[in-house]
Amino acid sequence: MPYTRLGTLIAGAAFILGCVQIAMGFGVVTGAISAADPVLLLGSLTAEQAIDSGLMKILAAVAFGVITEISRSVERK
């Protein structure tokens, strides 16, 4: 089904974006990323809020991935 493939793609993209957001947050907190203005990297979020938001994106992506795997197994039967 095309929706299962699309769901897998969306879950993967959300997982990757969540990981990038967490990396940016940790980079700003630790000083590894020394941007003149962290707003360019994190938007209107603080570094801690960016890390929390990234974790939520990863959790949502995992849940969405599980749902697509359930859909794939039902489709095979």
Residue pairs with C-beta under 8 A, 6 or more apart in sequence:
1 71
1 75
3 71
4 68
4 71
4 72
4 75
7 64
7 67
7 68
7 71
8 65
8 68
10 64
11 61
11 62
11 64
11 65
11 68
12 61
12 65
14 57
14 58
14 60
14 61
14 64
15 57
15 58
15 61
15 62
15 65
17 57
18 54
18 55
18 56
18 57
18 58
18 61
19 54
19 58
20 54
21 50
21 51
21 53
21 54
21 57
22 50
22 51
22 54
22 55
22 58
24 33
24 41
24 42
24 50
25 42
25 47
25 48
25 50
25 51
25 54
26 32
26 47
26 51
27 33
27 41
28 35
28 38
28 41
28 42
28 47
28 50
29 47
29 48
29 51
33 41
35 41
38 47
42 49
42 50
43 50
45 53
